[in-house]
Amino acid sequence: MMRRFALAAGAWALAVVAAAPVRAASPVAIVAAENVYGDVAAQLGGPDVRVTSILSHPDQDPHMFEASPSVARAVAAARVVIYNGIGYDPWIEKLLGAAGAAGRHVIAVAPLAGHRTGDNPHVWYDPGTLLALADTLAGTLASIDPAHDAAFRQRLARFRQSVQPVTAKIASLRARLAGTAVTATEPVFGYMLAALGLRVHNMGFQMAVMNDTEPSPSMVAAFESDLRTHAVRLLIYNSQATGPMAARMVALARVAQVPVVAVTETEPPGMTYQAWMLAVLDAVDRALPD
């Protein structure tokens, strides 16, 4: 009798296990160098991933970042590491080189959208970049955790659909604003300005600021003239990593009553990638009325 009971109990337990949804033993550990990529990873992975984003503070200058021992440990333990690439975050490449891990998947985002070393590294403002990352990451997660392949693909489809309002907003603004002259203190927003069809002035000044070199007197004079004479209708500036020269141009723009829109390199806290892009595009829309 006891043997039959034990066999019946064992069969019942096996049936319960078989009926339960198949889940990975633990969520896939993902480390993202930048929180915008961590956000996309969380949207695609849902409960099947555990995401750690390193650069996530809005007051943090990404160009001044130095990795701590805790960051090194997180990278060493990650199953997937996502970073920008093309020179933007060399600190994580050093960590990856110092902590080899069998079976670890590394995704450099910029090359996925065709960007190479020497290009503007702020590729998250290129509308196609995050879609390319989402496609690649969904496939990577499915290869690591095939039991949840269907869930990853469903979340990928939802992500692609959720980006459509951003794409529509870009198209709407481009139809209205293409050819409008604008300027910026550095090329953080450059890919989006190109997507909007805006004509960007003072690229020499912008590249100098981005590369931490002093703009030439002629660059400064041309920038100031554009603002004073309203040769440009909008100034974009990086509120997260600004210096005296950029601050000077922002102050001059405000005196000249040229609209100013701030952008950041880090996704603002409490926002998704989609909401972040729409917020910045809405700011451009308000700054450049008909």
N, C-alpha and C positions, 0 to 999 in steps of 0.2 A: 504493500500500500504506500509506504513512504517513498519507495523508488518511483512508483507511478506518479506520485505527487511532485517529486523533484523534476521528473521529465516534463510533466505538464507545465510546471512553473518555468522551466528553462525555455520551453517552446513559446510560452506567453511573452517572456522577456525578449526573445529573438524577434517575435512579431512586432513588439513595440518599437524595438530598435529599427526594424525595417520600415515601419510606417513613419518614423520621425524624419524630418528633413535632414539631408546630409549637409553637414557644415564642416569647415576646416577645423583642425584641432585648435588653432588659434588664428586671430586675424593676421593678415599679411602686414608686416611692418614696413611702412613707407616713410622715408625721409625726403622732404622737399627743401631745397636750399631757399626758395622764395615762397611766400605763403600763397601767392596766386596759383602756383602749381600744386601746392598742398590742398588748396580748395577744390581744384578740379579732381585731384585724386580722391578726396573724400566724397565728392558727388558721384564719382563712378564706382567707388568701392563700397560705399555704404557701411553696413555693419561687418563686412567681410575684410575690412582693412583697419589699420591703426596708423594714423598720419601724424608725423611730427614736422612742423614747419620751422625752419631756423630763422630766417629774416621775416619777422612778423610784426615789428613795432613801428608805428607810423613816424616816430621821431628818430628812428635809427637810420643813419647814413650807410647805405649798403656798401659804399666804396671804402668805408673805414672799418669794416667788420673784421674781427679776428676771432677765429674759432677757439672755443674753450675745450677742456678735456671732456666735458659732458657731451658736447657736440660731436667730438671724435668718437666717443663710445656709441652714440646713437647711429652715426654713419656706419660704424663697424658692425653693428647688430642688424642693420636694415636688410630686408630682402629686396627692396626696390629703392633706388636713389634717383631723384629727379633734380636736375639743375639746369640753369640757363645756358651756360656755355659761351663760346666765342669771346672769352676774356672777361666776362662780367663777374664771375664768381670763382676765381682761380683757387681760393682757399679750399673749396670742396674737392677740387681735382687733386690737391695735395693730400687731403685726407683719404681719398679713394686709393691713391697710390701707396699710402702708408699702411693701409689696412685691407689687404686683399681678402676676398671672401668667395669661396666656391659657391656657385649658384646665385650670386647676387646679380640683379638686373640694373643696369645704369642707363638712364635716359637723359641725353643732352637735348634740350628742347629746341634751341635755335636752329640746328641743322635739319630738324624735321620739317621746317617751313622754308628750307633752302637758304638760310642765312649762314654766312661764313665769317671767319675771323677778319676783322677790319670793317665789318658792317656795323651799323647802329645796333648796340646790344640790347636795347629795350624792346625786345621782340613781343612781349605780351600785349603791346598796343597794335600789333599787326593782327587784323581780324582773323586771319587763317591759322595763326600759330596755335591757339588753344584747341582748335578743332583737330589739328594734326596731332597734338599731344593726346587728346582724348582717344582718338583712334588707336594710337600706338599703345597707350596705357591699358585700354580695354583688352587688347590682344595679349599684352604681357601678363595681366592679372589672370586671364583665362588659362594661360600656359602654366602658371604657378598653382592655380586653384581651379582645375577643370570642373569640379563639381558645381561651381557657381558661374560657369560660363554664360548660361542664359540670363542670370541676374546682371552680370556685367554688361551684357549686350543691351538689355532693357534700359539700364541706367545710361548707357551711351546714347541710345535713341532719345531718351528724355533730355539729356544734356544738349544734344544737337538741336532739338526743338526749342529748348529754352534760350538758345543763343539767337534764334531768328529775330526777336525784337531788336536786338543790337544791330544785326545786319540790316533790318528795315530802317532803323534810325539813321544809320550811315548813308544808305541810299537816298533817303529823304533830304538829309542835309547836303549831300553832294549835289543833288539836283538843284538846290537853291543857292548854294554857296561856291560852287566850283569856280576857280579863278580868283577868288577873293585873296587879297594880300594880307598876310599875317606874319608875325615873328615870334621868336622864343628865345629864352636865355640859354637853353641847351636843348639838344634834340631828343629829350625823353619821349615826347609825344609825336615824334616824327612820322612813324608809320601810320598813325591815325590821321595826321594832317594830310598825308599823301592819299589815304583812302577817301578822305573827304574832298579831295581835289583842290585843296587850298594852295596858294602860291606863297612859299616860305622865303622870307628875307633873312639876311645876316647869318648864313650858315657858317661862315668862317668864325664869327664870334661864338656861335653855339659850340662848335667843335673845340675851340680853345677852352671854353669853360668846362666842357665835359672831360677834357684831358688834363685839367688842372694846370693850364698854362695861361699866361696873360694875353688877352686880346690886344692886337696892335692898336695904336692911336687912331688909325684910319678906320678900323673895324668899329671902335667905340663911337667915333664921330658919325659914321653911317647909321649906326643903330639909333643914336640920339636924334639924328635928323629925321629918320623914319617916324619916330614917335612924335616929335614936335610938329612935323608937317602933316601928320595923319596919313602918311604914305602906306601905313599898315592899319588895319582895323581891329586887330586883336593881338595881345601879348600873352603867350603861354610861359609859365615858369614852374620850376620844380621846387615845391615848397618843402621838400624833404631834405634836400642837399643844396643849399644856396650859399653863396659867398657875397662879399662886398660889391663886386661888379654887377652880379645879377640883381642884388637888392637895389642898387642904384638905378637900374633900368626899370624895375618895378615901380619905384618911387616916381621916376620921371613919367612913366606911362599914366600913373594916377593923376599927376599934376596936369598932364596934357589931355586927360579924360579919354584915354584909349582903354577900352575894356581889358581887364586882366583875369585870366583863368588859371588857377593853381592845379597842378597835377602832382601825383606822387609815384614813387617807384614800388612802394609796398601797398598791397591791397588793404584798404582801411578796415579796421576791426568791425565785426558784425555785419559785413557785406559779403555777398558772393561776387564772383568775377562778373557775372551778368549785370548785377545791380551796380557794381563799380563803373563798368563801361557806360551804362545808361546814364548814370549820374554825371559823368564827365561830359558826355555828348549833350545832355540837357543844358549843362553850363555853357557850352559853346553855342548852343542854339539861342539861349537867352542873351548871350553877349553880342550876337550878330543878328539882330532883328532885321526884317526887310526894310 
